[in-house]
């Protein structure tokens, strides 16, 4: 029982890294432009299909495919911002909410037409790694390491590069940033592109170890909301910590209760955090 529980805990932690990356995209967009991206789930699903198609059709290694998916996600996110978000960025929140919901429905509609709602599987394996009685799937271990690399890259971008400092300046006070000569429209587009990139990359990682459909992103979008609230909305690094917490719960709960209790307890935690610490466990962007 002990080794089984530890294995489940480690498995949950590894998945938690990927949840953190998915939530980072959602919380970064909120932190910079106060937009709740309801297209987040379908973008995750597109990341899954991007890696699947590159691997199954062209024979590209899934982790190399992630680089292509990331580039397309960045450009696609900037395009979505220019077409659907830019004109409503200063409108009431409902306008941007409806705009991203429209993008959500467009992606799902086109994706259903192209791929149907049948499940797909990448059929990619890296074997397993055993440490004593503990066994870890290679794909999950590599995905966790990739998530750490992505998190480090995002941190370095935000705190060590000029565009990253511009992103932080616009997030703190857009009007003041504009007075200092920062091109806020470009920075907002870049921020939305990075948020989309993170969602697509997370989807690509998930495709290496779970079956998926074009509708699968909805589940991970809900998890991203829970993780974002845990870590603090607008706090990308807090999102990673929130992902680890959620992954840990998902790893441990099935050891004591049926799987059907997992979403119940996750959203119970979501409500409790909103009641007790509405700014999240690690503090929201102020």
Secondary structure, DSSP 4 states (H G I P E B T S, - for coil): -HHHHHHHHHHHHHHHHHHHHHHHHHHHHHHHH----TTHHHHHHHHHHHHHHHHHTT---HHHHHHHHHHHHHHHHHHHIIIIIGGGTTS-HHHHHHHHHHHHHHHHHHHHHHHTT--B-------EEEETTEEEEHHHHHHHHHHHHHHHHHHHHHHHSHHHHHHHHHHH-HHHHHHTT--HHHHHHHHHHHHHHHHHHHHHHHHTTS-B-TTTHHHHHHHHHHHHHHH-TT-HHHHHHHHHHHHHHHHHHTTTS-TTHHHHHHHHHHHHHHHH-TT-TT----
